[in-house]
Amino acid sequence: MNFEELLNVQEGQKPHRESTPLGSYYRRQVDGKYRYVIDLRPELTDSIVFCEALKQEQQWAARQRGKNQLHYNLHQDSGGLLYEVELEQGHFLTLRSLLEQNPAAVAGKDFVDNIVMPLIEYGSTLNEAGVLHLCFAPNNVFVRKSDNHPFLLTHGSFYKAMSDQRELFAGAEDYVAPEVLAGQEATDCSDVYSMGKLIAFLHEQGDMSFEYKQVVKKATAEDPAKRYKSLDEMRKAIIQMRSMRRSALLMAASLIISLLVVYFYVSSLPETTNVEFVEPAQQQTNDLFTSDELDEDTAFLADTVDLSDDEMMKKAEMIYRKRYQKAADKILSRVYNSKHMGSSEKSFMANSQSMAEELLKVQQELAGEAGLPDGLAGRIGHEIVEQLTQQKQKGLSRNGYIRPEKDE
């Protein structure tokens, strides 16, 4: 007897059961074959509204060909009372069960993306058809054991006529939007909330990436008006933030490499007579821009009321370029000067990293004020920093920076 046969015998004698919102989920023999079934909770089957809705959804699901939809059959007793859901043939686990059996799976390459993105895309398709899932709880999401492909079984909006929504989602209330549990009308924002909770669950045992952290914070807001309007908008936000993070990393890496080149070039220059540099004192201000400049930009944007979207974007880009170039020039000037270029390598690297972080912070702030997309702002910012870096490198060479002699 091999391991699979032994497992079948053991499960046949004492099957492993798992609690789901619908009922007890386990594997048992059906017509000589092992199938996954759910023993429906009596609290649900006692409701005529639930039973009729489940029958209607089963007929709807049978017509769906989406690769993330599980199909199923319903079993009734001799009195016509529903008591069991039988899933289509296959080897399926709940997402919670998968991670309980193999907690390290979530650390696998692209595991979270391969669960989250297909569910968001399928959820968006459902929403477009007027269907809301409402509960992306880990024990209400199924995965195929062979490849961890995610599936959904039943969808909450089919049961909106039930007076007690808490009964429908018993045991999974933490993954259901507050307005749904309160008996209020569910919307696309309700699915956004539940998806945000699922993403948070997947990161309980590990660090959450920048893009997911930002998205989850907005998606799980108590007030539906403060969330993303739809799953599709949520998906686009993840992609945009991921692109922005990559652009920022590339810009920072490019900047640090440029600074290192200049540093080692200057360090290699021969030592000659000590030349004292006297730099004029520069007045430091906390603000990058004067109130007059801000008023000018505000007035400039006010003139865009009657312009087309393209024209408005061009004006916003023009303002962003002007303001970011000025801010970046001030920040870069702290590195490209005789005092900094003569510092130790350790001090040089620390200041360069701090400068890169400050450039990124200013970029994000100014892009938000100008209403410019983060991806476009990142590309423009990178271009401006490159230009300023080249100018300042040439300035150092032209002014003939000379290292001071060592004291004898």
C-alpha positions as CSV (number, residue, x, y, z in Angstrom):
1,M,0.0,0.0,0.0
2,N,1.5,3.3,-1.0
3,F,1.3,6.6,0.9
4,E,-1.7,7.9,-1.1
5,E,-3.7,4.7,-0.6
6,L,-2.8,4.8,3.1
7,L,-3.9,8.4,3.3
8,N,-7.2,7.5,1.6
9,V,-7.9,4.8,4.1
10,Q,-7.1,7.1,7.0
11,E,-9.3,9.8,5.7
12,G,-12.1,7.3,5.0
13,Q,-11.9,6.2,8.6
14,K,-11.5,9.7,10.2
15,P,-11.6,12.5,7.6
16,H,-10.0,15.8,8.3
17,R,-12.6,18.4,8.6
18,E,-12.3,22.2,8.3
19,S,-14.7,24.9,9.2
20,T,-15.9,27.2,6.3
21,P,-18.7,29.8,6.3
22,L,-20.9,27.3,4.5
23,G,-20.1,24.4,6.8
24,S,-17.7,21.5,7.5
25,Y,-15.3,20.8,4.6
26,Y,-13.7,17.4,4.1
27,R,-13.0,14.6,1.7
28,R,-15.0,11.4,1.4
29,Q,-15.8,8.7,-1.1
30,V,-18.5,9.3,-3.6
31,D,-19.3,6.4,-6.0
32,G,-15.9,4.8,-5.3
33,K,-14.0,8.1,-5.9
34,Y,-12.8,10.6,-3.4
35,R,-14.6,14.0,-3.6
36,Y,-14.5,17.1,-1.5
37,V,-17.8,18.0,0.1
38,I,-19.3,20.6,2.5
39,D,-21.8,19.5,5.1
40,L,-24.0,22.6,5.2
41,R,-24.6,24.2,8.5
42,P,-28.1,23.6,9.9
43,E,-28.4,27.3,10.8
44,L,-28.2,28.0,7.1
45,T,-30.3,25.1,5.7
46,D,-33.1,26.1,8.1
47,S,-33.5,29.3,6.1
48,I,-35.7,28.9,3.0
49,V,-34.1,32.1,1.6
50,F,-30.6,30.6,1.8
51,C,-31.6,27.3,0.2
52,E,-33.4,29.0,-2.7
53,A,-30.4,31.3,-3.2
54,L,-28.0,28.4,-3.1
55,K,-29.9,26.6,-5.8
56,Q,-30.0,29.7,-8.0
57,E,-26.3,30.3,-7.6
58,Q,-25.5,26.6,-8.4
59,Q,-27.3,27.0,-11.7
60,W,-25.5,30.3,-12.4
61,A,-22.1,28.8,-11.5
62,A,-22.7,25.9,-13.9
63,R,-22.8,28.4,-16.8
64,Q,-19.5,30.1,-15.8
65,R,-16.3,29.2,-17.5
66,G,-13.9,31.4,-15.6
67,K,-10.7,29.7,-14.5
68,N,-11.2,30.8,-10.9
69,Q,-14.8,29.5,-10.4
70,L,-15.4,26.2,-8.7
71,H,-18.4,24.2,-9.9
72,Y,-20.5,22.1,-7.6
73,N,-23.6,19.9,-7.1
74,L,-26.2,20.0,-4.4
75,H,-27.5,17.0,-2.5
76,Q,-30.9,16.8,-0.9
77,D,-32.4,14.3,1.6
78,S,-35.6,12.4,0.9
79,G,-37.6,15.4,2.2
80,G,-36.0,17.7,-0.3
81,L,-33.9,19.5,2.3
82,L,-30.4,20.6,1.2
83,Y,-27.6,19.1,3.3
84,E,-24.4,18.9,1.2
85,V,-22.3,20.6,-1.5
86,E,-20.1,18.4,-3.6
87,L,-17.2,20.1,-5.4
88,E,-16.1,19.3,-8.9
89,Q,-13.5,16.6,-9.2
90,G,-10.0,17.7,-8.2
91,H,-7.8,18.0,-5.2
92,F,-8.7,21.3,-3.4
93,L,-7.6,22.8,-0.1
94,T,-8.7,26.0,1.6
95,L,-6.0,28.7,1.6
96,R,-5.9,28.5,5.4
97,S,-5.4,24.8,5.3
98,L,-2.6,25.1,2.8
99,L,-0.7,27.6,4.9
100,E,-1.3,25.5,8.1
101,Q,0.2,22.5,6.4
102,N,3.1,24.4,4.8
103,P,3.6,27.9,6.4
104,A,6.8,28.4,4.3
105,A,4.7,28.4,1.1
106,V,3.9,32.1,1.5
107,A,7.6,32.9,1.3
108,G,7.8,31.3,-2.1
109,K,8.6,33.4,-5.2
110,D,5.5,35.2,-6.4
111,F,3.2,33.2,-4.1
112,V,1.2,36.2,-2.8
113,D,0.9,37.7,-6.3
114,N,-0.2,34.4,-7.7
115,I,-3.0,34.3,-5.1
116,V,-4.0,37.9,-4.9
117,M,-3.9,39.2,-8.5
118,P,-6.0,36.4,-10.1
119,L,-8.6,36.8,-7.4
120,I,-8.7,40.6,-7.9
121,E,-9.1,40.2,-11.6
122,Y,-11.8,37.6,-11.2
123,G,-13.5,39.7,-8.6
124,S,-13.5,42.6,-11.0
125,T,-15.1,40.5,-13.6
126,L,-17.8,39.4,-11.1
127,N,-18.4,43.0,-10.1
128,E,-18.9,44.1,-13.7
129,A,-21.6,41.4,-13.9
130,G,-23.3,42.7,-10.7
131,V,-22.0,39.9,-8.5
132,L,-20.1,40.6,-5.2
133,H,-18.0,38.0,-3.4
134,L,-17.9,39.9,-0.1
135,C,-15.8,37.4,1.8
136,F,-12.2,36.6,0.7
137,A,-11.5,34.9,4.0
138,P,-8.7,32.3,3.9
139,N,-11.2,29.5,4.7
140,N,-13.5,30.7,1.9
141,V,-10.8,30.7,-0.8
142,F,-9.8,27.4,-2.3
143,V,-6.5,26.4,-4.0
144,R,-5.6,23.5,-6.2
145,K,-3.0,21.4,-4.4
146,S,-0.9,20.7,-7.5
147,D,-0.2,24.4,-8.4
148,N,-1.9,26.6,-5.7
149,H,-4.2,28.0,-8.3
150,P,-7.0,30.0,-6.4
151,F,-10.7,29.4,-6.7
152,L,-13.9,30.8,-5.4
153,L,-17.0,28.7,-4.6
154,T,-20.1,30.8,-3.6
155,H,-20.6,34.6,-3.7
156,G,-22.2,36.6,-0.9
157,S,-24.4,38.9,-3.0
158,F,-26.6,35.9,-4.0
159,Y,-27.7,35.8,-0.4
160,K,-28.4,39.5,0.2
161,A,-32.1,38.8,0.9
162,M,-31.1,37.0,4.2
163,S,-31.9,39.2,7.1
164,D,-28.9,38.2,9.2
165,Q,-25.7,38.6,7.1
166,R,-23.5,37.7,10.2
167,E,-25.0,34.2,10.1
168,L,-24.0,33.8,6.4
169,F,-20.3,34.6,7.2
170,A,-20.1,33.0,10.7
171,G,-16.5,32.5,11.6
172,A,-15.2,34.8,8.9
173,E,-16.6,38.1,10.1
174,D,-13.1,39.8,10.3
175,Y,-12.9,39.5,6.5
176,V,-16.3,41.1,5.7
177,A,-16.8,44.8,5.4
178,P,-18.5,46.5,8.4
179,E,-21.4,47.9,6.3
180,V,-22.2,44.3,5.1
181,L,-22.3,42.9,8.6
182,A,-24.5,45.9,9.7
183,G,-27.1,44.9,7.0
184,Q,-26.4,47.9,4.8
185,E,-26.2,47.7,1.0
186,A,-23.0,46.1,-0.2
187,T,-21.0,47.8,-3.0
188,D,-17.8,47.2,-5.0
189,C,-16.0,48.9,-2.0
190,S,-17.1,46.0,0.2
191,D,-15.1,43.6,-2.0
192,V,-12.1,45.9,-1.8
193,Y,-12.2,45.8,2.0
194,S,-12.3,42.0,2.1
195,M,-9.5,41.7,-0.4
196,G,-7.4,44.1,1.8
197,K,-8.0,41.8,4.8
198,L,-6.9,38.8,2.8
199,I,-3.6,40.5,1.7
200,A,-3.0,41.4,5.4
201,F,-3.5,37.7,6.4
202,L,-1.0,36.5,3.8
203,H,1.7,38.8,5.4
204,E,1.0,37.9,9.0
205,Q,4.2,35.9,9.3
206,G,6.4,38.2,7.1
207,D,7.1,41.7,6.0
208,M,4.7,43.4,3.7
209,S,6.0,45.0,0.5
210,F,5.7,48.8,0.0
211,E,3.0,48.6,-2.5
212,Y,0.8,46.1,-0.6
213,K,1.3,48.1,2.6
214,Q,0.0,51.3,1.1
215,V,-2.9,49.6,-0.7
216,V,-4.0,47.6,2.4
217,K,-4.1,50.7,4.5
218,K,-6.6,52.4,2.1
219,A,-8.5,49.3,1.2
220,T,-9.4,48.4,4.8
221,A,-10.7,51.9,5.8
222,E,-13.8,51.7,7.9
223,D,-15.5,54.3,5.8
224,P,-16.3,52.9,2.3
225,A,-15.8,56.4,0.8
226,K,-12.2,56.3,1.8
227,R,-11.4,53.0,0.1
228,Y,-10.7,52.3,-3.6
229,K,-13.9,52.5,-5.6
230,S,-13.4,49.0,-7.1
231,L,-11.1,46.0,-7.2
232,D,-9.8,47.2,-10.6
233,E,-8.8,50.5,-9.2
234,M,-7.1,48.6,-6.4
235,R,-5.2,46.5,-8.9
236,K,-4.0,49.5,-10.8
237,A,-2.8,51.1,-7.6
238,I,-0.7,48.1,-6.8
239,I,0.9,48.2,-10.3
240,Q,1.5,51.9,-10.2
241,M,3.1,51.9,-6.7
242,R,5.3,48.9,-7.8
243,S,6.4,50.9,-10.8
244,M,7.1,54.0,-8.7
245,R,9.2,52.0,-6.3
246,R,11.3,50.5,-9.1
247,S,11.8,53.9,-10.6
248,A,12.8,55.4,-7.3
249,L,15.3,52.5,-6.7
250,L,16.8,53.0,-10.2
251,M,17.1,56.7,-9.7
252,A,18.8,56.3,-6.3
253,A,21.1,53.6,-7.7
254,S,22.1,55.8,-10.7
255,L,22.7,58.8,-8.4
256,I,24.9,56.9,-6.0
257,I,26.9,55.4,-8.8
258,S,27.4,58.9,-10.3
259,L,28.5,60.2,-6.9
260,L,30.9,57.4,-6.4
261,V,32.5,58.0,-9.8
262,V,33.1,61.7,-9.0
263,Y,34.3,60.8,-5.5
264,F,37.0,58.4,-6.7
265,Y,37.9,60.7,-9.5
266,V,38.6,63.6,-7.2
267,S,40.3,61.2,-4.7
268,S,42.8,60.2,-7.4
269,L,43.9,63.8,-8.2
270,P,47.5,64.6,-7.2
271,E,48.1,66.5,-4.1
272,T,49.4,70.1,-4.7
273,T,49.7,73.3,-2.9
274,N,47.0,73.9,-0.4
275,V,44.3,76.2,-1.7
276,E,41.9,77.7,0.7
277,F,38.4,77.9,-0.5
278,V,36.2,80.5,1.0
279,E,32.5,79.9,0.3
280,P,30.0,82.6,0.7
281,A,27.6,82.0,3.5
282,Q,24.3,80.8,2.2
283,Q,21.1,81.7,3.9
284,Q,19.3,78.5,4.9
285,T,15.5,78.3,4.8
286,N,13.2,75.5,5.9
287,D,11.1,75.9,2.8
288,L,12.2,75.1,-0.7
289,F,10.0,77.8,-2.2
290,T,9.0,81.3,-1.2
291,S,5.4,82.2,-0.7
292,D,5.5,84.3,-3.9
293,E,6.6,81.3,-5.9
294,L,3.9,79.1,-4.4
295,D,1.3,81.8,-5.1
296,E,2.5,82.0,-8.7
297,D,2.2,78.3,-9.2
298,T,-1.3,78.3,-7.6
299,A,-2.4,81.0,-9.9
300,F,-0.9,79.1,-12.8
301,L,-2.9,76.0,-12.0
302,A,-6.1,78.1,-11.5
303,D,-5.9,79.1,-15.2
304,T,-6.4,75.4,-16.2
305,V,-10.1,75.4,-15.4
306,D,-11.2,75.8,-19.0
307,L,-8.3,73.6,-20.5
308,S,-8.5,70.1,-21.8
309,D,-7.0,67.2,-19.8
310,D,-3.9,67.1,-22.0
311,E,-3.3,70.8,-21.6
312,M,-3.8,70.6,-17.8
313,M,-1.3,67.8,-17.6
314,K,1.3,69.8,-19.6
315,K,0.9,72.7,-17.2
316,A,1.1,70.5,-14.2
317,E,4.3,68.9,-15.7
318,M,5.8,72.4,-16.3
319,I,5.2,73.4,-12.7
320,Y,6.6,70.1,-11.4
321,R,9.7,70.5,-13.6
322,K,10.4,74.0,-12.4
323,R,9.9,73.2,-8.7
324,Y,11.7,69.9,-8.6
325,Q,14.7,71.3,-10.5
326,K,15.1,74.0,-7.9
327,A,14.7,71.6,-5.0
328,A,17.0,69.0,-6.5
329,D,19.7,71.7,-7.2
330,K,19.7,72.7,-3.6
331,I,20.0,69.1,-2.4
332,L,22.7,68.1,-4.9
333,S,24.7,71.2,-4.0
334,R,25.2,69.8,-0.5
335,V,27.3,67.0,-2.0
336,Y,29.0,68.6,-5.0
337,N,31.2,71.1,-3.2
338,S,34.8,71.1,-2.1
339,K,34.1,70.4,1.6
340,H,32.0,67.3,0.9
341,M,34.2,65.9,-1.9
342,G,37.2,65.9,0.5
343,S,35.4,64.0,3.2
344,S,36.1,60.3,4.1
345,E,34.5,57.6,2.0
346,K,32.3,56.5,4.9
347,S,31.0,60.0,5.4
348,F,30.6,60.4,1.6
349,M,28.4,57.3,1.3
350,A,26.2,58.2,4.3
351,N,25.6,61.7,2.9
352,S,24.9,60.4,-0.6
353,Q,22.3,57.9,0.7
354,S,20.6,60.6,2.8
355,M,20.5,62.8,-0.3
356,A,19.0,60.1,-2.5
357,E,16.2,59.5,0.1
358,E,15.6,63.3,0.4
359,L,15.3,63.6,-3.4
360,L,12.7,60.8,-3.5
361,K,10.7,62.4,-0.7
362,V,10.6,65.8,-2.4
363,Q,9.7,64.1,-5.7
364,Q,6.7,62.4,-4.2
365,E,5.5,65.6,-2.4
366,L,5.8,67.9,-5.4
367,A,4.2,65.3,-7.7
368,G,1.2,65.1,-5.3
369,E,0.9,68.9,-5.2
370,A,1.1,69.2,-9.0
371,G,-1.4,66.3,-9.5
372,L,1.2,64.4,-11.6
373,P,1.1,60.6,-11.8
374,D,3.9,59.0,-9.8
375,G,5.4,57.1,-12.8
376,L,5.7,60.2,-14.9
377,A,7.1,62.2,-12.0
378,G,9.7,59.6,-11.4
379,R,10.9,59.7,-15.0
380,I,11.1,63.5,-15.1
381,G,12.8,63.5,-11.7
382,H,15.4,61.0,-12.9
383,E,16.0,63.1,-16.0
384,I,16.5,66.3,-14.0
385,V,18.8,64.7,-11.5
386,E,21.0,63.3,-14.3
387,Q,21.3,66.7,-15.9
388,L,22.1,68.5,-12.7
389,T,24.6,65.8,-11.7
390,Q,26.5,66.2,-15.1
391,Q,26.5,70.0,-14.7
392,K,27.9,69.9,-11.2
393,Q,30.5,67.3,-12.2
394,K,31.7,69.6,-15.0
395,G,31.7,72.5,-12.6
396,L,34.0,70.7,-10.2
397,S,36.5,69.9,-13.0
398,R,36.3,73.4,-14.5
399,N,37.0,75.1,-11.1
400,G,40.0,72.8,-10.7
401,Y,39.2,71.3,-7.3
402,I,42.5,70.5,-5.5
403,R,42.8,68.3,-2.4
404,P,44.5,70.0,0.6
405,E,48.0,68.8,1.5
406,K,48.5,66.6,4.5
407,D,50.0,68.2,7.6
408,E,53.6,67.3,8.0
